Amino acid sequence: MANNRKHTGPICLLIVLGGLLQNTGAVVVQVKLVGSDVILKPQYSGVPSEITWRKEKDKERDKVVVMNLSPQEQPEFYILKDRATIDRTNGALNIRDLTIEDSGLYEADVTVNSTSQYTKINLIVYAVEVEEKSVGSDVVLKPKYSGELSEIIWRKGKHEVAHMKLSPQKNVTYSPLLEGRADIYSTNGVLTIKNLTIEDSGVYKAEVVLVDGTSQFTKINLNIRECSYPYTGIIALIVIVVVLAVINFLWCFYEKPCVVDFVRRVREHIPWCKANPPQ
């Protein structure tokens, strides 16, 4: 009997902790790219009678969709109705063609036996761009967001390279990597890096914190190449084509008087030319 109590104790503790996490709505994070789709799945136990999805905005929660299952009714969308569907079997919310504005905290309120069970999902939508630059040039990295800027953090990989806070007063800091070579604009958070080096290559992430407390993200893949002269090969090819065209012209019209005269003139100006012009 004592052995049974020893085994059931941890199990009861796990059940209690699981219930607490479910009731407090532990936040799940999902990261997606702009233009992709996402499926937000609520976690609950039992047979639901109603499922409501909300999105936090300006410290309030706007309804996304309400679905009554008892009795079963047509889901009613309040926002995202042109790009979202809800699975009637499990309440999963499918959002298509994601935008930066879709980022935010989503909450599923599942009613089971008149009791609410909550799932919170923090959706982060990244805008990804690619910048190609050469060593010694400058680059302008532009964050994508909508709303009023309060703070912006630029990171390269896991390392913070620039940080600007506008309230309570403006404060800008740069990492030693960019110190003296970077500028960040307070109006839009755009980061300019001057005199690029190969070491500046990498993935840069901008986290834009808006005045309402929500965050929006941009990812930019910066590729730095060694200085090159891409037109040299093209110019050489053009020269070769022109020379071949002249040779072909002379070959085809070698017996013409004008060509004979041209050859004589060349021989007069190039004494070391041993070839005799045609008579």
SERO-4910 file (N, C-alpha, C, O; in steps of 0.05 Angstrom, whole numbers):
BEGIN
 pado doro    nc1    nc2    nc3   cac1   cac2   cac3    cc1    cc2    cc3    oc1    oc2    oc3
  Met    A     17    -24      0      0      0      0     17     25      0     12     45    -14
  Ala    A     39     24     17     57     47     18     70     51     -9     75     74    -17
  Asn    A     78     29    -22     91     31    -48     73     45    -68     82     61    -84
  Asn    A     47     38    -68     27     51    -86     26     80    -82     24     96   -101
  Arg    A     27     89    -57     26    118    -51     51    132    -61     49    155    -70
  Lys    A     74    118    -59     98    130    -69     97    135    -99    107    155   -109
  His    A     84    116   -114     82    119   -143     61    139   -151     64    153   -171
  Thr    A     39    140   -136     17    158   -144     22    187   -137     10    205   -148
  Gly    A     41    191   -118     47    219   -110     57    236   -132     45    257   -138
  Pro    A     78    227   -146     89    243   -169     68    246   -191     67    267   -205
  Ile    A     52    225   -196     32    227   -217     11    248   -211      4    264   -228
  Cys    A      2    249   -186    -17    270   -178     -5    298   -181    -18    317   -189
  Leu    A     21    300   -173     34    326   -176     35    335   -205     31    358   -210
  Leu    A     42    317   -223     42    323   -252     15    332   -262     13    351   -278
  Ile    A     -6    318   -252    -33    325   -261    -40    353   -251    -52    369   -266
  Val    A    -33    360   -226    -39    386   -215    -23    408   -231    -35    428   -238
  Leu    A      3    403   -236     19    422   -251      8    426   -279      7    448   -289
  Gly    A      0    404   -292    -12    406   -319    -37    422   -319    -41    439   -337
  Gly    A    -53    419   -298    -78    435   -297    -72    464   -293    -85    481   -304
  Leu    A    -52    470   -276    -44    498   -271    -34    511   -297    -42    533   -303
  Leu    A    -17    496   -312     -6    507   -337    -28    512   -357    -28    532   -372
  Gln    A    -48    494   -357    -70    497   -376    -87    521   -369    -96    536   -386
  Asn    A    -92    524   -343   -109    546   -335    -95    573   -337   -108    593   -342
  Thr    A    -68    573   -333    -54    599   -335    -48    606   -363    -40    628   -369
  Gly    A    -51    587   -381    -46    592   -410    -17    596   -417     -9    618   -426
  Ala    A     -1    576   -412     28    577   -419     30    585   -449     16    574   -466
  Val    A     49    603   -455     51    614   -482     68    596   -499     90    590   -492
  Val    A     57    589   -522     72    575   -543     81    595   -564     66    613   -571
  Val    A    105    592   -575    115    610   -595    117    596   -622    127    574   -624
  Gln    A    106    609   -642    109    599   -670    121    621   -687    112    644   -686
  Val    A    142    614   -703    156    633   -720    151    625   -749    155    602   -757
  Lys    A    142    645   -765    135    640   -793    146    662   -810    152    684   -800
  Leu    A    148    657   -836    156    677   -856    132    691   -868    111    679   -871
  Val    A    136    715   -877    116    730   -891    108    714   -916    125    704   -931
  Gly    A     82    712   -921     72    697   -944     66    668   -939     54    655   -956
  Ser    A     75    657   -917     70    629   -910     44    626   -896     29    646   -891
  Asp    A     37    601   -888     12    596   -874     20    586   -846     42    577   -841
  Val    A      0    587   -828      5    578   -801    -21    564   -790    -43    573   -797
  Ile    A    -18    544   -774    -40    531   -760    -37    534   -730    -17    524   -719
  Leu    A    -55    547   -717    -54    551   -688    -74    531   -676    -98    532   -681
  Lys    A    -63    513   -659    -79    492   -648    -84    496   -619    -65    499   -603
  Pro    A   -110    497   -610   -116    499   -582   -111    473   -567   -116    452   -578
  Gln    A   -103    475   -542    -99    452   -525   -122    451   -505   -126    470   -490
  Tyr    A   -136    429   -504   -159    426   -485   -165    396   -481   -156    379   -497
  Ser    A   -181    391   -461   -191    364   -457   -221    364   -454   -232    384   -442
  Gly    A   -235    344   -463   -264    343   -462   -276    350   -488   -263    353   -509
  Val    A   -302    353   -488   -318    359   -512   -326    389   -511   -341    396   -494
  Pro    A   -315    405   -529   -321    434   -528   -349    441   -538   -359    428   -556
  Ser    A   -360    461   -526   -386    471   -536   -383    498   -551   -400    505   -567
  Glu    A   -360    511   -547   -354    536   -560   -324    541   -560   -311    536   -541
  Ile    A   -314    552   -583   -286    559   -585   -284    587   -596   -296    594   -617
  Thr    A   -270    605   -581   -266    632   -590   -237    638   -591   -222    634   -572
  Trp    A   -228    649   -614   -201    658   -618   -200    689   -616   -216    702   -628
  Arg    A   -180    699   -600   -177    728   -598   -147    734   -604   -129    718   -600
  Lys    A   -143    759   -612   -116    769   -616   -112    795   -600   -129    813   -600
  Glu    A    -90    795   -585    -84    819   -568    -75    842   -585    -57    840   -602
  Lys    A    -88    865   -581    -81    889   -596    -86    914   -578   -108    916   -567
  Asp    A    -66    931   -575    -68    955   -558    -78    947   -531    -95    961   -519
  Lys    A    -67    925   -520    -73    915   -493   -102    907   -490   -112    903   -468
  Glu    A   -116    904   -512   -143    892   -512   -143    868   -530   -124    863   -546
  Arg    A   -164    852   -528   -165    828   -544   -188    830   -564   -212    832   -557
  Asp    A   -181    830   -590   -201    831   -611   -209    803   -619   -192    785   -621
  Lys    A   -234    798   -622   -243    772   -630   -235    767   -659   -237    784   -677
  Val    A   -225    743   -663   -218    734   -691   -241    717   -702   -251    723   -724
  Val    A   -250    697   -687   -271    680   -696   -285    667   -671   -272    662   -651
  Val    A   -311    663   -673   -326    649   -653   -340    625   -667   -353    629   -687
  Met    A   -337    601   -655   -350    578   -666   -366    563   -645   -355    553   -625
  Asn    A   -392    562   -648   -410    547   -630   -413    519   -640   -419    514   -664
  Leu    A   -408    500   -622   -410    472   -630   -434    458   -618   -441    436   -627
  Ser    A   -447    470   -598   -471    458   -586   -492    480   -581   -490    493   -560
  Pro    A   -511    484   -599   -514    470   -625   -493    480   -645   -482    502   -642
  Gln    A   -487    464   -665   -466    471   -685   -477    493   -703   -498    490   -715
  Glu    A   -461    514   -705   -468    537   -722   -444    544   -740   -422    535   -736
  Gln    A   -450    561   -760   -429    570   -778   -410    588   -763   -419    606   -749
  Pro    A   -383    584   -764   -364    601   -751   -368    630   -760   -373    635   -783
  Glu    A   -365    649   -741   -368    677   -747   -340    691   -744   -330    692   -722
  Phe    A   -330    701   -766   -304    714   -766   -308    744   -762   -326    756   -774
  Tyr    A   -290    756   -746   -291    785   -742   -268    798   -756   -271    820   -767
  Ile    A   -245    786   -756   -221    795   -771   -209    771   -785   -215    748   -778
  Leu    A   -193    776   -806   -179    755   -821   -199    737   -836   -191    715   -844
  Lys    A   -223    745   -840   -243    727   -852   -236    720   -881   -246    700   -891
  Asp    A   -220    737   -894   -212    731   -922   -189    712   -924   -183    701   -945
  Arg    A   -174    708   -901   -150    692   -902   -149    670   -881   -129    657   -877
  Ala    A   -171    666   -867   -170    646   -845   -194    627   -846   -216    634   -856
  Thr    A   -189    603   -836   -210    583   -833   -206    570   -805   -184    571   -794
  Ile    A   -227    557   -795   -225    543   -770   -235    515   -773   -256    510   -785
  Asp    A   -219    496   -762   -226    467   -764   -248    461   -744   -245    466   -720
  Arg    A   -271    451   -753   -293    446   -736   -289    422   -718   -304    418   -699
  Thr    A   -269    405   -724   -265    381   -708   -248    387   -683   -251    375   -662
  Asn    A   -228    406   -686   -210    411   -663   -206    441   -657   -191    447   -638
  Gly    A   -219    458   -673   -216    487   -667   -190    500   -677   -185    523   -670
  Ala    A   -174    485   -692   -149    496   -702   -154    519   -721   -171    517   -739
  Leu    A   -139    541   -717   -143    565   -734   -121    566   -755    -97    566   -748
  Asn    A   -129    566   -780   -110    566   -803   -110    594   -815   -130    603   -826
  Ile    A    -87    608   -815    -84    634   -827    -66    632   -851    -43    622   -849
  Arg    A    -75    641   -874    -59    639   -899    -46    666   -906    -55    687   -897
  Asp    A    -25    664   -922    -12    688   -933     -5    708   -911    -15    731   -912
  Leu    A     11    700   -892     16    716   -869     30    743   -876     45    745   -895
  Thr    A     24    763   -860     36    790   -862     49    797   -836     45    784   -815
  Ile    A     65    818   -836     78    828   -812     57    834   -790     61    829   -767
  Glu    A     34    846   -799     13    854   -781      0    830   -767    -14    834   -747
  Asp    A      3    806   -777     -9    783   -764      7    774   -739     -3    758   -724
  Ser    A     30    786   -735     46    779   -711     30    788   -686     15    808   -687
  Gly    A     33    773   -665     19    780   -640     12    756   -623     18    733   -630
  Leu    A     -1    762   -601     -9    741   -582    -38    732   -588    -57    749   -587
  Tyr    A    -42    707   -595    -68    696   -600    -76    678   -577    -60    664   -565
  Glu    A   -102    680   -570   -113    665   -548   -137    649   -556   -156    660   -567
  Ala    A   -137    623   -550   -160    606   -555   -175    602   -529   -163    593   -510
  Asp    A   -201    608   -529   -218    604   -505   -237    581   -512   -256    585   -527
  Val    A   -231    558   -501   -248    534   -507   -266    528   -483   -256    524   -460
  Thr    A   -292    528   -488   -311    523   -467   -318    494   -466   -328    483   -486
  Val    A   -313    481   -443   -320    453   -439   -335    451   -412   -324    457   -391
  Asn    A   -360    442   -414   -377    440   -390   -378    466   -374   -375    467   -350
  Ser    A   -382    488   -389   -385    515   -378   -359    526   -365   -359    546   -351
  Thr    A   -337    512   -370   -311    521   -360   -292    527   -383   -291    512   -403
  Ser    A   -277    549   -381   -259    557   -402   -231    545   -398   -221    544   -376
  Gln    A   -220    535   -421   -193    526   -422   -178    543   -442   -188    547   -465
  Tyr    A   -155    553   -435   -141    573   -451   -115    563   -464   -101    547   -451
  Thr    A   -110    571   -488    -85    567   -501    -75    593   -512    -90    608   -526
  Lys    A    -50    600   -506    -38    625   -516    -15    619   -534      3    603   -528
  Ile    A    -16    631   -558      5    627   -578     16    654   -587      1    671   -597
  Asn    A     42    658   -584     55    682   -594     65    677   -622     84    662   -626
  Leu    A     51    690   -641     59    686   -670     78    708   -678     72    732   -677
  Ile    A    101    700   -688    122    718   -698    124    714   -728    132    693   -737
  Val    A    118    735   -743    120    734   -772    144    750   -781    145    774   -776
  Tyr    A    163    737   -795    187    751   -805    184    759   -834    173    744   -850
  Ala    A    193    783   -840    197    790   -868    226    785   -875    244    796   -861
  Val    A    232    770   -895    260    762   -902    268    775   -929    253    773   -949
  Glu    A    290    789   -929    300    801   -953    330    793   -956    342    784   -938
  Val    A    340    797   -980    368    791   -986    381    817   -997    371    829  -1016
  Glu    A    404    824   -986    420    847   -996    447    836  -1005    461    822   -991
  Glu    A    455    844  -1030    481    837  -1041    497    863  -1044    490    882  -1057
  Lys    A    520    863  -1030    538    887  -1030    567    878  -1034    574    854  -1030
  Ser    A    584    897  -1041    612    891  -1045    628    904  -1022    619    923  -1009
  Val    A    652    894  -1017    670    904   -996    675    934  -1000    681    943  -1023
  Gly    A    673    950   -979    678    978   -980    654    996   -986    655   1020   -983
  Ser    A    632    983   -994    607    998  -1000    591   1002   -974    599    992   -953
  Asp    A    568   1015   -977    549   1019   -954    524   1003   -959    517    996   -982
  Val    A    509    998   -938    484    984   -940    463    997   -922    470   1007   -901
  Val    A    438    997   -931    416   1008   -915    397    985   -909    385    974   -928
  Leu    A    394    978   -884    376    957   -875    350    969   -865    350    984   -845
  Lys    A    328    962   -878    302    974   -871    284    954   -858    278    933   -869
  Pro    A    275    960   -833    256    942   -820    228    946   -831    220    968   -839
  Lys    A    213    924   -832    185    925   -842    167    924   -817    168    905   -802
  Tyr    A    150    944   -815    131    944   -793    109    964   -798    111    981   -816
  Ser    A     88    962   -783     66    982   -785     59    990   -756     55    973   -739
  Gly    A     56   1016   -751     50   1026   -725     71   1047   -717     87   1055   -733
  Glu    A     70   1055   -692     88   1076   -682    111   1063   -667    107   1048   -648
  Leu    A    135   1070   -676    160   1059   -665    165   1069   -637    164   1093   -632
  Ser    A    172   1050   -619    180   1058   -592    209   1049   -586    224   1062   -572
  Glu    A    216   1026   -597    243   1015   -592    250    996   -615    232    983   -626
  Ile    A    275    994   -622    284    975   -643    310    963   -635    329    976   -625
  Ile    A    312    936   -639    337    922   -632    346    907   -658    331    891   -669
  Trp    A    370    913   -667    382    899   -690    401    878   -679    418    884   -663
  Arg    A    398    854   -689    416    832   -682    428    820   -707    416    818   -728
  Lys    A    453    811   -703    466    794   -724    470    767   -712    487    764   -693
  Gly    A    456    747   -722    456    722   -708    444    725   -680    421    735   -678
  Lys    A    458    717   -660    449    720   -632    459    745   -619    452    751   -596
  His    A    476    760   -632    490    783   -620    476    809   -627    470    814   -651
  Glu    A    471    826   -607    459    852   -611    480    871   -623    502    874   -611
  Val    A    473    884   -645    492    902   -658    484    931   -656    501    949   -658
  Ala    A    458    936   -653    448    964   -650    422    963   -635    405    946   -638
  His    A    419    984   -617    395    984   -600    387   1014   -597    403   1030   -588
  Met    A    362   1020   -603    352   1047   -600    326   1047   -584    307   1033   -591
  Lys    A    325   1063   -563    300   1067   -548    293   1097   -550    310   1114   -547
  Leu    A    267   1102   -555    258   1130   -558    245   1141   -533    241   1165   -531
  Ser    A    237   1123   -515    224   1133   -490    237   1119   -466    243   1095   -468
  Pro    A    239   1133   -443    230   1160   -438    247   1182   -452    239   1204   -455
  Gln    A    272   1174   -461    288   1192   -477    304   1175   -497    309   1151   -493
  Lys    A    313   1188   -519    327   1174   -539    354   1164   -529    369   1179   -517
  Asn    A    359   1138   -535    384   1126   -527    392   1106   -548    376   1087   -554
  Val    A    416   1109   -560    425   1091   -581    452   1080   -573    470   1094   -565
  Thr    A    455   1053   -577    480   1040   -572    487   1022   -595    470   1011   -608
  Tyr    A    514   1019   -600    523   1001   -621    544    982   -609    557    987   -589
  Ser    A    546    959   -622    566    939   -614    593    948   -624    595    964   -643
  Pro    A    615    938   -612    642    945   -622    645    938   -652    661    951   -666
  Leu    A    631    918   -662    633    911   -690    625    933   -709    637    936   -730
  Leu    A    605    949   -701    595    970   -718    601    998   -708    595   1018   -721
  Glu    A    614   1001   -685    620   1027   -674    635   1044   -694    656   1036   -704
  Gly    A    625   1068   -699    638   1087   -717    631   1082   -746    639   1098   -764
  Arg    A    617   1060   -753    609   1054   -781    579   1053   -785    570   1048   -807
  Ala    A    564   1056   -764    535   1052   -766    519   1077   -756    528   1092   -739
  Asp    A    496   1080   -768    477   1100   -760    449   1088   -760    442   1073   -778
  Ile    A    433   1095   -739    406   1085   -738    387   1110   -736    392   1128   -720
  Tyr    A    367   1110   -753    349   1134   -755    326   1131   -736    312   1111   -735
  Ser    A    321   1152   -720    300   1151   -699    272   1151   -711    253   1143   -698
  Thr    A    269   1161   -736    242   1163   -748    232   1136   -757    207   1131   -756
  Asn    A    250   1118   -766    240   1093   -777    257   1068   -770    250   1046   -778
  Gly    A    278   1072   -754    294   1049   -746    313   1038   -767    325   1017   -763
  Val    A    316   1052   -790    333   1043   -811    362   1043   -802    372   1062   -790
  Leu    A    376   1021   -807    405   1018   -799    422   1020   -824    419   1005   -843
  Thr    A    441   1039   -823    461   1043   -845    488   1033   -835    497   1042   -814
  Ile    A    501   1016   -850    528   1006   -843    546   1015   -866    541   1009   -889
  Lys    A    568   1029   -858    586   1040   -878    612   1022   -880    619   1008   -862
  Asn    A    626   1025   -903    652   1012   -907    650    983   -900    665    973   -882
  Leu    A    633    968   -914    628    940   -908    653    923   -911    670    928   -928
  Thr    A    655    902   -894    676    882   -895    663    855   -899    639    852   -895
  Ile    A    680    835   -906    670    808   -908    657    798   -882    637    784   -883
  Glu    A    668    807   -860    658    799   -834    630    809   -828    616    799   -810
  Asp    A    621    829   -843    594    840   -839    572    822   -851    549    826   -846
  Ser    A    580    802   -867    561    783   -878    546    768   -856    558    762   -835
  Gly    A    521    763   -861    506    747   -841    476    754   -842    467    770   -859
  Val    A    461    743   -824    433    747   -822    427    768   -800    435    764   -777
  Tyr    A    415    790   -808    408    811   -789    378    810   -783    361    807   -801
  Lys    A    371    813   -758    343    812   -749    336    838   -735    350    847   -717
  Ala    A    314    850   -743    304    874   -730    279    868   -714    259    857   -725
  Glu    A    280    873   -688    256    871   -672    246    899   -666    258    914   -651
  Val    A    223    905   -677    210    931   -673    189    929   -652    169    915   -654
  Val    A    193    944   -630    173    946   -609    157    971   -612    167    993   -613
  Leu    A    130    967   -615    112    990   -620    103   1001   -593    107    989   -572
  Val    A     91   1025   -595     82   1038   -570     60   1022   -556     56   1026   -532
  Asp    A     46   1005   -570     26    988   -557     37    963   -543     22    947   -532
  Gly    A     64    960   -545     77    938   -532     81    913   -549     95    895   -541
  Thr    A     69    913   -573     72    890   -591     98    892   -606    109    914   -609
  Ser    A    108    870   -617    133    869   -632    128    858   -660    112    841   -664
  Gln    A    144    869   -679    143    860   -706    172    856   -715    191    869   -705
  Phe    A    177    837   -734    204    828   -739    210    829   -769    193    825   -786
  Thr    A    236    835   -775    246    834   -802    272    819   -802    289    823   -784
  Lys    A    277    802   -822    302    788   -824    314    794   -852    301    793   -872
  Ile    A    340    802   -852    354    809   -876    380    793   -878    396    793   -860
  Asn    A    383    779   -900    408    763   -905    427    781   -921    422    786   -945
  Leu    A    448    790   -909    468    808   -921    492    792   -931    506    779   -916
  Asn    A    496    792   -958    518    778   -970    539    799   -980    532    817   -996
  Ile    A    563    797   -971    585    815   -979    604    800   -997    614    779   -989
  Arg    A    610    811  -1020    629    798  -1039    653    816  -1042    652    840  -1038
  Glu    A    675    803  -1050    700    818  -1056    695    837  -1080    678    831  -1097
  Cys    A    710    859  -1081    707    877  -1103    714    863  -1129    733    848  -1131
  Ser    A    697    867  -1149    701    854  -1175    694    874  -1197    681    895  -1192
  Tyr    A    701    867  -1221    696    884  -1244    680    868  -1264    691    856  -1282
  Pro    A    654    868  -1261    637    850  -1277    636    857  -1306    628    840  -1323
  Tyr    A    645    882  -1313    642    890  -1342    667    883  -1358    667    886  -1382
  Thr    A    689    875  -1344    714    870  -1359    710    848  -1379    719    851  -1402
  Gly    A    697    826  -1372    693    804  -1390    675    812  -1414    680    803  -1436
  Ile    A    655    829  -1408    637    837  -1430    652    855  -1450    648    852  -1474
  Ile    A    669    873  -1440    684    890  -1458    703    874  -1475    706    879  -1499
  Ala    A    717    854  -1463    735    837  -1478    720    822  -1500    731    819  -1522
  Leu    A    696    813  -1493    681    798  -1513    673    816  -1536    674    807  -1559
  Ile    A    665    841  -1530    658    860  -1552    682    865  -1570    679    866  -1594
  Val    A    706    869  -1558    730    874  -1574    736    851  -1592    742    854  -1616
  Ile    A    733    826  -1582    739    802  -1598    719    801  -1621    727    795  -1644
  Val    A    694    806  -1616    673    805  -1637    679    826  -1659    677    820  -1683
  Val    A    687    850  -1651    693    871  -1671    717    863  -1688    717    867  -1712
  Val    A    738    853  -1675    762    844  -1690    756    822  -1710    765    823  -1733
  Leu    A    740    803  -1701    732    781  -1719    715    792  -1742    718    782  -1765
  Ala    A    698    811  -1737    682    823  -1759    699    837  -1779    694    834  -1803
  Val    A    720    851  -1770    738    865  -1789    754    845  -1805    757    848  -1830
  Ile    A    764    824  -1792    778    803  -1807    761    790  -1827    769    785  -1850
  Asn    A    736    784  -1820    717    772  -1839    712    790  -1863    710    781  -1885
  Phe    A    709    816  -1857    704    836  -1878    728    836  -1898    724    835  -1922
  Leu    A    752    837  -1887    776    838  -1904    779    812  -1920    787    813  -1943
  Trp    A    772    790  -1908    774    764  -1922    755    762  -1945    761    752  -1966
  Cys    A    731    772  -1941    710    770  -1962    714    790  -1985    707    784  -2007
  Phe    A    726    813  -1978    728    834  -1999    757    841  -2004    764    864  -2010
  Tyr    A    775    821  -2002    803    826  -2004    811    837  -2032    829    853  -2033
  Glu    A    797    828  -2053    804    836  -2080    792    863  -2088    798    873  -2110
  Lys    A    776    875  -2071    763    901  -2078    784    923  -2077    802    923  -2060
  Pro    A    782    943  -2095    801    965  -2096    804    979  -2069    826    986  -2061
  Cys    A    781    984  -2056    783    999  -2031    798    983  -2010    812    995  -1993
  Val    A    796    957  -2010    810    940  -1991    840    940  -1997    857    941  -1980
  Val    A    846    938  -2024    874    939  -2032    887    964  -2023    909    964  -2013
  Asp    A    873    987  -2027    884   1012  -2019    888   1013  -1988    908   1024  -1979
  Phe    A    869   1001  -1973    871   1000  -1944    896    985  -1935    910    993  -1917
  Val    A    901    962  -1949    924    946  -1943    950    961  -1949    969    959  -1933
  Arg    A    951    975  -1971    975    991  -1978    980   1012  -1957   1003   1016  -1948
  Arg    A    959   1025  -1947    962   1046  -1927    973   1033  -1901    991   1045  -1888
  Val    A    963   1010  -1894    973    996  -1870   1002    990  -1873   1018    994  -1854
  Arg    A   1010    980  -1897   1038    973  -1901   1056    997  -1900   1079    995  -1890
  Glu    A   1047   1020  -1909   1063   1045  -1908   1068   1054  -1880   1090   1063  -1873
  His    A   1048   1050  -1862   1050   1059  -1835   1062   1038  -1816   1070   1044  -1794
  Ile    A   1064   1014  -1826   1076    992  -1810   1099    980  -1827   1095    960  -1841
  Pro    A   1123    992  -1826   1145    983  -1843   1152    954  -1839   1161    941  -1857
  Trp    A   1148    944  -1814   1157    916  -1809   1138    896  -1819   1142    872  -1817
  Cys    A   1116    906  -1832   1097    887  -1844   1109    876  -1870   1113    892  -1888
  Lys    A   1114    851  -1872   1128    839  -1894   1108    830  -1916   1117    824  -1938
  Ala    A   1083    830  -1910   1064    820  -1930   1062    840  -1953   1062    864  -1949
  Asn    A   1061    830  -1978   1057    847  -2001   1028    850  -2007   1013    831  -2008
  Pro    A   1020    875  -2013    991    880  -2019    985    868  -2047   1003    865  -2063
  Pro    A    961    862  -2051    953    851  -2077    956    872  -2099    953    896  -2094
  Gln    A    962    862  -2124    966    881  -2146    940    886  -2160    939    901  -2180
***
